Every structure is written in structure tokens, then in C-alpha cells.
Amino acid sequence: MNFVDYYKVLGISKSTSAIEIKTAFREQAKKWHPDVNIGIDVTEKMQLLNEAYLILKDSEARILYDIEYDKYMDYRYIKENQSIYSDVEEKNYQFSNETLERWISNARKQAVELAKQTLKEISSLSVDATKAAGKEMGSMLLYYFIFGVIILIIFNTCK
């Protein structure tokens, strides 16, 4: 499993408070929401944001994550100083805490489901909005038709 820097994902530091994590998540979620990024597939980004938030908002998971985070940063520092660090090393990193690894795996699954649910809701809202707009347009056409008939009647009686 790849190690992901959830602090970097949310654009925060390791010393950020729980309240600031929530605020950062909301800001990033607004920034990357599909409604804001029309025509751009932001599914992966939203999944990653949700995953990061699910781990960092839970105090127990965050404690375990912070321990693993420090180990990962040490690992990365050593590899970089040996001039052998690459993206492959990130993929080869072995978690030292199986519980955290399981929690992250579950968070990833939940994040995928949240993203799917969000996209489903957005498409449902789009369909509902289109139907409502069509209904409103039909009503407006009826009003214009009635108004036009009344104007014609008034115009013909005034002649």
C-alpha cells in the first residue's frame, strides 16, 4: 500500500488542530467539488480528500497515522540522502502498524463510496433540475399564450 501524506492532501501541517482539519477539509472539498469543476474528473481528488479526512478526524487513527508518518518521513529522508529515493520507494514502503494499514484501507473504500454517492446525487440533481426547468418553461409558455390571447382579444375589441 502506498503511503499518502494526508497533511499535504488537505494543505495543512502536522500540528493542525481537529477543528482546523475540518475547516481545511471543507475548503478543499468546495474547491474540488464536481459542481465547481464542471467537465473535469475530480473523483480521485475527492476520494483522496475524503480518505485523508476520515483518518485525520479520528483521534485514535490520527495518533497511529502520526507515528507512521514520522517513520515514513525518516525512511524517505534516508533514501533521499542515499540518492536512491524514487516514486518506486513510496510504493515499496512497508507500514509498521497493521491496524493503521487496515483503517487506511477501510477509509479508502469509504472514500470511494462517498465519491460515488456524491456523483450519483449530482446526476440526480441535474435530472431533477432539468425536469423542473422543463416544467417551469411549460408553465411560462402557457402564461405567454394566455397573455397573447388576451392581448389579441383586447386589440380586436378596440378596433
TITORDO-412081 format. One record per residue: x, y, z of N, C-alpha, C in turn; residue in one letter. Coordinates in nm, 4 decimals, padded with zeros to 6 digits. Last residue first. Layout:
N
REC; n.u; n.v; n.w; ca.u; ca.v; ca.w; c.u; c.v; c.w; r
REC; X; Y; Z; X; Y; Z; X; Y; Z; A
...
//
This chain:
159
REC; n.u; n.v; n.w; ca.u; ca.v; ca.w; c.u; c.v; c.w; r
REC; -06.0639; 04.7901; -03.2008; -06.0655; 04.8331; -03.3399; -06.1935; 04.8930; -03.3746; K
REC; -06.0852; 04.6769; -02.9523; -06.0539; 04.8195; -02.9580; -06.0618; 04.8732; -03.1006; C
REC; -06.1085; 04.4092; -02.9941; -06.2262; 04.4828; -02.9468; -06.2053; 04.6330; -02.9515; T
REC; -05.8498; 04.3366; -03.0777; -05.9607; 04.3228; -03.1721; -06.0844; 04.3979; -03.1270; N
REC; -05.7035; 04.3883; -02.8415; -05.6694; 04.4588; -02.9632; -05.7840; 04.4538; -03.0643; F
REC; -05.8228; 04.2030; -02.6671; -05.8308; 04.3474; -02.6393; -05.8023; 04.4270; -02.7638; I
REC; -05.7521; 03.9683; -02.7995; -05.8944; 03.9996; -02.7758; -05.9101; 04.1488; -02.7517; I
REC; -05.4711; 03.9857; -02.7915; -05.5413; 03.9794; -02.9207; -05.6884; 04.0168; -02.9056; L
REC; -05.4325; 03.9793; -02.5140; -05.3907; 04.0985; -02.5902; -05.4614; 04.1012; -02.7250; I
REC; -05.5267; 03.7188; -02.4633; -05.5935; 03.8349; -02.4016; -05.5592; 03.9624; -02.4776; I
REC; -05.3369; 03.5719; -02.6067; -05.4786; 03.5639; -02.6441; -05.5533; 03.6835; -02.5880; V
REC; -05.1029; 03.6363; -02.4601; -05.1144; 03.6721; -02.6025; -05.2584; 03.6702; -02.6494; G
REC; -05.1662; 03.5222; -02.2123; -05.1446; 03.6660; -02.2209; -05.1597; 03.7141; -02.3661; F
REC; -05.1710; 03.2533; -02.2924; -05.2925; 03.3167; -02.2377; -05.2817; 03.4685; -02.2479; I
REC; -04.8992; 03.2302; -02.3721; -05.0077; 03.2009; -02.4657; -05.1366; 03.2699; -02.4195; F
REC; -04.7657; 03.2888; -02.1349; -04.7463; 03.3746; -02.2518; -04.8575; 03.3546; -02.3547; Y
REC; -04.8586; 03.0695; -01.9781; -04.8883; 03.2076; -01.9387; -04.8737; 03.3041; -02.0566; Y
REC; -04.7453; 02.8579; -02.1274; -04.8907; 02.8665; -02.1088; -04.9309; 03.0085; -02.0711; L
REC; -04.4741; 02.9150; -02.0975; -04.5334; 02.9150; -02.2315; -04.6847; 02.9278; -02.2228; L
REC; -04.4503; 02.8775; -01.8198; -04.4269; 03.0107; -01.8775; -04.4881; 03.0203; -02.0178; M
REC; -04.4980; 02.6032; -01.8030; -04.5876; 02.6980; -01.7356; -04.5735; 02.8369; -01.7950; S
REC; -04.2768; 02.5106; -01.9464; -04.4122; 02.4803; -01.9928; -04.5131; 02.5759; -01.9323; G
REC; -04.0731; 02.6001; -01.7771; -04.0811; 02.6528; -01.9126; -04.2199; 02.6294; -01.9716; M
REC; -04.1222; 02.4405; -01.5553; -04.1335; 02.5860; -01.5429; -04.1476; 02.6509; -01.6801; E
REC; -04.0628; 02.1928; -01.6686; -04.1967; 02.2184; -01.6139; -04.2222; 02.3694; -01.6044; K
REC; -03.7919; 02.2292; -01.7275; -03.8888; 02.1998; -01.8343; -04.0306; 02.2287; -01.7901; G
REC; -03.6919; 02.2664; -01.4701; -03.6793; 02.3747; -01.5686; -03.7778; 02.3539; -01.6826; A
REC; -03.7479; 02.0172; -01.3604; -03.8097; 02.1370; -01.3026; -03.8047; 02.2533; -01.4013; A
REC; -03.5832; 01.8572; -01.5231; -03.7278; 01.8355; -01.5202; -03.8003; 01.9593; -01.4677; K
REC; -03.3346; 01.9645; -01.4533; -03.3801; 01.9690; -01.5927; -03.5314; 01.9515; -01.6002; T
REC; -03.3266; 01.9011; -01.1819; -03.3226; 02.0418; -01.2235; -03.3725; 02.0572; -01.3666; A
REC; -03.3259; 01.6221; -01.1940; -03.4358; 01.6915; -01.1275; -03.4431; 01.8382; -01.1711; D
REC; -03.0792; 01.5860; -01.3225; -03.2026; 01.5376; -01.3856; -03.3225; 01.6102; -01.3260; V
REC; -02.9116; 01.7002; -01.1306; -02.9135; 01.7537; -01.2670; -03.0418; 01.7128; -01.3390; S
REC; -02.9554; 01.5345; -00.9126; -02.9941; 01.6754; -00.9036; -03.0032; 01.7385; -01.0419; L
REC; -02.8422; 01.3023; -01.0163; -02.9844; 01.3030; -00.9820; -03.0363; 01.4471; -00.9733; S
REC; -02.5791; 01.3826; -01.0336; -02.6503; 01.3489; -01.1568; -02.8007; 01.3477; -01.1334; S
REC; -02.5314; 01.4242; -00.7592; -02.5186; 01.5354; -00.8539; -02.5943; 01.5049; -00.9822; I
REC; -02.5674; 01.1670; -00.6571; -02.6548; 01.2756; -00.6122; -02.6502; 01.3932; -00.7093; E
REC; -02.3565; 01.0372; -00.7862; -02.4932; 00.9916; -00.8093; -02.5925; 01.1017; -00.7717; K
REC; -02.1397; 01.1726; -00.6747; -02.1633; 01.1807; -00.8193; -02.3056; 01.1383; -00.8543; L
REC; -02.1739; 01.0939; -00.4063; -02.1771; 01.2356; -00.4437; -02.2082; 01.2510; -00.5919; T
REC; -02.1392; 00.8167; -00.4274; -02.2660; 00.8708; -00.3785; -02.2814; 01.0174; -00.4187; Q
REC; -01.8731; 00.8066; -00.5106; -01.9787; 00.7518; -00.5967; -02.1144; 00.8096; -00.5586; K
REC; -01.7529; 00.9217; -00.2845; -01.7399; 00.9869; -00.4156; -01.8483; 00.9378; -00.5102; A
REC; -01.8201; 00.7320; -00.0900; -01.8653; 00.8706; -00.0759; -01.8596; 00.9441; -00.2096; L
REC; -01.6836; 00.5077; -00.1923; -01.8303; 00.5054; -00.1818; -01.8862; 00.6468; -00.1687; E
REC; -01.4220; 00.5987; -00.1653; -01.4722; 00.5633; -00.2979; -01.6248; 00.5644; -00.2968; V
REC; -01.4127; 00.6257; 00.1123; -01.3938; 00.7441; 00.0278; -01.4455; 00.7182; -00.1128; A
REC; -01.4357; 00.3611; 00.1961; -01.5411; 00.4570; 00.2292; -01.5330; 00.5803; 00.1398; Q
REC; -01.1908; 00.2645; 00.0964; -01.3171; 00.2077; 00.0487; -01.4334; 00.3035; 00.0756; K
REC; -01.0159; 00.4222; 00.2475; -01.0141; 00.4302; 00.1007; -01.1440; 00.3765; 00.0428; R
REC; -01.0764; 00.3333; 00.5034; -01.1014; 00.4738; 00.4696; -01.1045; 00.4922; 00.3183; A
REC; -00.9807; 00.0715; 00.4854; -01.1248; 00.0958; 00.5035; -01.1616; 00.2393; 00.4669; N
REC; -00.7075; 00.1326; 00.4610; -00.7752; 00.0555; 00.3562; -00.9268; 00.0752; 00.3639; S
REC; -00.6691; 00.2568; 00.7046; -00.6492; 00.3333; 00.5808; -00.7194; 00.2626; 00.4653; I
REC; -00.7158; 00.0400; 00.8727; -00.8009; 00.1585; 00.8810; -00.7904; 00.2427; 00.7541; W
REC; -00.5052; -00.1304; 00.7966; -00.6444; -00.1732; 00.7786; -00.7390; -00.0535; 00.7796; R
REC; -00.2900; 00.0295; 00.8788; -00.3000; -00.0108; 00.7381; -00.4431; -00.0554; 00.7058; E
REC; -00.3390; 00.0386; 01.1536; -00.3465; 00.1608; 01.0732; -00.3640; 00.1264; 00.9259; L
REC; -00.2905; -00.2338; 01.2081; -00.4206; -00.1727; 01.2393; -00.4393; -00.0474; 01.1566; T
REC; -00.0221; -00.2695; 01.1416; -00.1261; -00.3367; 01.0627; -00.2641; -00.2769; 01.0865; E
REC; 00.2398; -00.0659; 01.1198; 00.1218; -00.0862; 01.2032; 00.0086; -00.1440; 01.1176; N
REC; 00.4316; -00.0199; 00.9380; 00.4721; -00.0952; 01.0561; 00.3533; -00.1272; 01.1464; S
REC; 00.4177; -00.0499; 00.5863; 00.3593; 00.0025; 00.7095; 00.4041; -00.0843; 00.8263; F
REC; 00.6782; -00.0146; 00.3619; 00.6004; -00.1112; 00.4383; 00.5488; -00.0465; 00.5667; Q
REC; 00.7220; 00.1195; 00.0417; 00.7216; 00.1452; 00.1855; 00.6288; 00.0461; 00.2556; Y
REC; 00.7046; 00.0952; -00.2272; 00.7664; -00.0157; -00.1547; 00.7649; 00.0034; -00.0035; N
REC; 00.6053; 00.3346; -00.3130; 00.5195; 00.2168; -00.3291; 00.5744; 00.0980; -00.2505; K
REC; 00.8253; 00.4922; -00.2620; 00.6989; 00.5239; -00.1961; 00.6048; 00.4036; -00.2008; E
REC; 01.0069; 00.3831; -00.4403; 01.0303; 00.3673; -00.2968; 00.9024; 00.3947; -00.2180; E
REC; 00.9067; 00.4764; -00.6776; 00.9005; 00.3326; -00.6522; 00.9188; 00.3067; -00.5035; V
REC; 00.9750; 00.7379; -00.6788; 00.8342; 00.7057; -00.6572; 00.8160; 00.5577; -00.6276; D
REC; 01.2901; 00.7226; -00.5005; 01.2094; 00.7461; -00.6202; 01.0651; 00.7157; -00.5841; S
REC; 01.6133; 00.7474; -00.3643; 01.4694; 00.7628; -00.3466; 01.4022; 00.7883; -00.4809; Y
REC; 01.8791; 00.7327; -00.3657; 01.8100; 00.6206; -00.4311; 01.6591; 00.6320; -00.4152; I
REC; 02.0484; 00.8985; -00.2243; 02.0239; 00.9260; -00.3667; 01.9589; 00.8090; -00.4382; S
REC; 02.0593; 00.8891; 00.0376; 02.1363; 00.7842; -00.0288; 02.1232; 00.7970; -00.1805; Q
REC; 01.8822; 01.0855; 00.0940; 02.0246; 01.1125; 00.1208; 02.1149; 01.0057; 00.0619; N
REC; 01.6464; 00.9519; 00.0325; 01.6849; 01.0698; -00.0465; 01.8324; 01.1010; -00.0281; E
REC; 01.6442; 00.7544; 00.2311; 01.6527; 00.7156; 00.0894; 01.6976; 00.8332; 00.0023; K
REC; 01.6202; 00.9151; 00.4621; 01.7358; 00.8262; 00.4451; 01.7543; 00.7901; 00.2975; I
REC; 01.3725; 01.0371; 00.4100; 01.4924; 01.1183; 00.4287; 01.6182; 01.0344; 00.4053; Y
REC; 01.2015; 00.8150; 00.4093; 01.2193; 00.8942; 00.2871; 01.3478; 00.9773; 00.2939; R
REC; 01.2243; 00.7354; 00.6758; 01.2553; 00.6422; 00.5669; 01.2866; 00.7197; 00.4389; Y
REC; 01.1210; 00.9653; 00.8019; 01.2582; 00.9210; 00.8285; 01.3067; 00.8306; 00.7157; D
REC; 00.8617; 00.9598; 00.6997; 00.9480; 01.0747; 00.6693; 01.0949; 01.0410; 00.6954; M
REC; 00.7722; 00.7169; 00.8116; 00.7818; 00.7323; 00.6663; 00.8747; 00.8469; 00.6287; Y
REC; 00.7786; 00.7802; 01.0825; 00.8617; 00.6698; 01.0320; 00.8809; 00.6830; 00.8805; K
REC; 00.5853; 00.9851; 01.0843; 00.7232; 01.0140; 01.1241; 00.8182; 00.9061; 01.0723; D
REC; 00.3628; 00.8333; 01.0019; 00.4068; 00.9492; 00.9230; 00.5530; 00.9810; 00.9542; Y
REC; 00.3268; 00.6594; 01.2136; 00.3679; 00.6049; 01.0835; 00.4223; 00.7159; 00.9933; E
REC; 00.2479; 00.8478; 01.4035; 00.3640; 00.7618; 01.4309; 00.4184; 00.7074; 01.2986; I
REC; 00.0204; 00.9514; 01.2753; 00.1346; 01.0392; 01.3034; 00.2616; 00.9595; 01.3325; D
REC; -00.1491; 00.7272; 01.2732; -00.1005; 00.7826; 01.1466; 00.0238; 00.8688; 01.1707; Y
REC; -00.2031; 00.6986; 01.5447; -00.1315; 00.5912; 01.4743; -00.0722; 00.6421; 01.3431; L
REC; -00.3373; 00.9431; 01.5775; -00.2192; 00.9122; 01.6588; -00.1356; 00.8046; 01.5891; I
REC; -00.5511; 00.9114; 01.3983; -00.4513; 01.0160; 01.3750; -00.3235; 00.9902; 01.4545; R
REC; -00.6994; 00.7109; 01.5148; -00.6368; 00.6852; 01.3847; -00.5268; 00.7874; 01.3580; A
REC; -00.7830; 00.8530; 01.7433; -00.7025; 00.7311; 01.7567; -00.6288; 00.6993; 01.6264; E
REC; -00.9312; 01.0695; 01.6305; -00.8133; 01.0947; 01.7144; -00.7242; 00.9713; 01.7286; S
REC; -01.0329; 01.1228; 01.3117; -01.0433; 01.0240; 01.4186; -00.9171; 01.0330; 01.5042; D
REC; -00.9505; 01.2925; 01.1155; -01.0540; 01.3418; 01.2077; -01.0708; 01.2487; 01.3273; K
REC; -00.7657; 01.1518; 00.9609; -00.7177; 01.2584; 01.0487; -00.8230; 01.3103; 01.1466; L
REC; -00.9245; 00.9597; 00.8191; -00.8157; 00.9181; 00.9083; -00.7797; 01.0286; 01.0075; I
REC; -01.1119; 01.1163; 00.6809; -01.1572; 01.0041; 00.7630; -01.0493; 00.9576; 00.8615; L
REC; -00.9433; 01.2910; 00.5369; -01.0289; 01.3419; 00.6441; -01.0750; 01.2293; 00.7367; Y
REC; -00.8265; 01.1170; 00.3521; -00.7434; 01.1923; 00.4460; -00.8258; 01.2398; 00.5653; A
REC; -01.0591; 01.0330; 00.2153; -00.9728; 00.9364; 00.2833; -00.8879; 01.0063; 00.3899; E
REC; -01.1477; 01.2742; 00.1035; -01.2314; 01.2019; 00.1997; -01.1493; 01.1033; 00.2816; N
REC; -00.9295; 01.3275; -00.0668; -00.9668; 01.4222; 00.0391; -01.0497; 01.3533; 00.1465; L
REC; -00.9450; 01.1045; -00.2361; -00.8259; 01.1253; -00.1549; -00.8540; 01.2217; -00.0398; L
REC; -01.1907; 01.1505; -00.3579; -01.1690; 01.0271; -00.2819; -01.0507; 01.0437; -00.1870; Q
REC; -01.1394; 01.3899; -00.4897; -01.2398; 01.3880; -00.3837; -01.2232; 01.2625; -00.2969; M
REC; -00.9503; 01.2966; -00.6754; -00.9124; 01.4013; -00.5785; -01.0100; 01.4013; -00.4618; K
REC; -01.1026; 01.1146; -00.8235; -00.9850; 01.0695; -00.7492; -00.9448; 01.1690; -00.6411; E
REC; -01.3014; 01.2918; -00.9334; -01.3374; 01.1778; -00.8484; -01.2199; 01.1337; -00.7619; T
REC; -01.2899; 01.4925; -01.1093; -01.2266; 01.5163; -00.9795; -01.2545; 01.4026; -00.8816; V
REC; -01.2764; 01.5523; -01.4312; -01.2993; 01.4371; -01.3445; -01.2201; 01.4568; -01.2157; D
REC; -01.4379; 01.8362; -01.5537; -01.3109; 01.7816; -01.5051; -01.3435; 01.6654; -01.4119; I
REC; -01.6832; 01.9371; -01.6092; -01.6057; 01.8874; -01.7212; -01.4708; 01.8291; -01.6822; G
REC; -01.6764; 02.1618; -01.3422; -01.7574; 02.1003; -01.4475; -01.6675; 02.0604; -01.5640; I
REC; -01.6049; 02.2118; -01.0658; -01.5105; 02.1683; -01.1689; -01.5832; 02.0934; -01.2801; N
REC; -01.8185; 02.2585; -00.9033; -01.7276; 02.3702; -00.9294; -01.6359; 02.3391; -01.0472; V
REC; -01.9367; 02.0110; -00.8855; -02.0181; 02.1242; -00.9310; -01.9315; 02.2438; -00.9697; D
REC; -01.7327; 01.8477; -00.7733; -01.7682; 01.8337; -00.9154; -01.8542; 01.9487; -00.9698; P
REC; -01.4997; 02.0198; -00.5597; -01.6326; 01.9612; -00.5790; -01.6665; 01.9553; -00.7283; H
REC; -01.2650; 02.1357; -00.4867; -01.2578; 02.0236; -00.5796; -01.3933; 01.9583; -00.6061; W
REC; -01.3408; 02.3405; -00.3085; -01.2508; 02.3712; -00.4213; -01.2562; 02.2616; -00.5280; K
REC; -01.4866; 02.2002; -00.1187; -01.5529; 02.3026; -00.2003; -01.4713; 02.3312; -00.3267; K
REC; -01.2790; 02.0424; -00.0162; -01.3955; 01.9770; -00.0776; -01.4729; 02.0758; -00.1645; A
REC; -01.1118; 02.2385; 00.0913; -01.0635; 02.1572; -00.0205; -01.1797; 02.0894; -00.0935; Q
REC; -01.2841; 02.3338; 00.2952; -01.2313; 02.4246; 00.1924; -01.1857; 02.3470; 00.0689; E
REC; -01.3255; 02.1002; 00.4459; -01.4394; 02.1681; 00.3816; -01.3922; 02.2606; 00.2697; R
REC; -01.0615; 02.0510; 00.5331; -01.1327; 01.9525; 00.4508; -01.2473; 02.0201; 00.3761; F
REC; -01.0150; 02.2775; 00.6897; -00.9332; 02.2542; 00.5702; -01.0018; 02.1558; 00.4763; A
REC; -01.2051; 02.2336; 00.8927; -01.2130; 02.3536; 00.8090; -01.1359; 02.3336; 00.6786; T
REC; -01.1032; 01.9968; 01.0015; -01.2396; 02.0002; 00.9472; -01.2557; 02.1180; 00.8520; K
REC; -00.8570; 02.0911; 01.0881; -00.8623; 01.9812; 00.9908; -00.9984; 01.9815; 00.9226; I
REC; -00.9293; 02.2752; 01.2805; -00.8647; 02.3238; 01.1581; -00.8637; 02.2172; 01.0486; E
REC; -01.0240; 02.0987; 01.4725; -01.1168; 02.1971; 01.4137; -01.0605; 02.2498; 01.2818; I
REC; -00.7899; 01.9638; 01.5404; -00.9030; 01.8900; 01.4823; -01.0017; 01.9841; 01.4138; A
REC; -00.4956; 02.1589; 01.4440; -00.5964; 02.1088; 01.5386; -00.7089; 02.0368; 01.4642; S
REC; -00.1747; 02.0835; 01.3095; -00.3080; 02.1404; 01.2918; -00.4073; 02.0763; 01.3886; T
REC; 00.0769; 01.9798; 01.2981; 00.0341; 02.0370; 01.4259; -00.1061; 02.0980; 01.4204; S
REC; 00.1243; 01.9112; 01.0364; 00.1008; 01.8027; 01.1323; 00.0478; 01.8558; 01.2653; K
REC; -00.0548; 02.1439; 00.8251; 00.0655; 02.0905; 00.8893; 00.0259; 01.9837; 00.9904; S
REC; -00.2374; 02.1173; 00.5104; -00.2201; 02.1577; 00.6499; -00.0894; 02.1010; 00.7040; I
REC; -00.3570; 02.0214; 00.2745; -00.2878; 02.1510; 00.2755; -00.2686; 02.2058; 00.4157; G
REC; -00.4590; 01.7724; 00.2463; -00.5503; 01.8748; 00.2984; -00.4867; 02.0132; 00.3050; L
REC; -00.2286; 01.6492; 00.1463; -00.3547; 01.6402; 00.0711; -00.4505; 01.7507; 00.1144; V
REC; -00.0487; 01.6878; 00.3551; -00.0245; 01.7551; 00.2273; -00.1538; 01.7592; 00.1444; K
REC; -00.1617; 01.5159; 00.5374; -00.1483; 01.6578; 00.5716; -00.1286; 01.7406; 00.4441; Y
REC; -00.1383; 01.2693; 00.4171; -00.2719; 01.3285; 00.4302; -00.2664; 01.4757; 00.4683; Y
REC; 00.0634; 01.1266; 00.2177; 00.0779; 01.2358; 00.3134; -00.0558; 01.3096; 00.3213; D
REC; 00.0444; 00.7808; 00.1877; -00.0061; 00.9086; 00.1395; 00.0080; 01.0113; 00.2513; V
REC; 00.2100; 00.4942; 00.0806; 00.1924; 00.5888; 00.1905; 00.1477; 00.7207; 00.1299; F
REC; 00.0569; 00.2192; -00.0842; 00.1326; 00.3445; -00.0902; 00.1068; 00.4268; 00.0350; N
REC; 00.0848; -00.1185; 00.0000; 00.0000; 00.0000; 00.0000; 00.0883; 00.1235; 00.0000; M
//
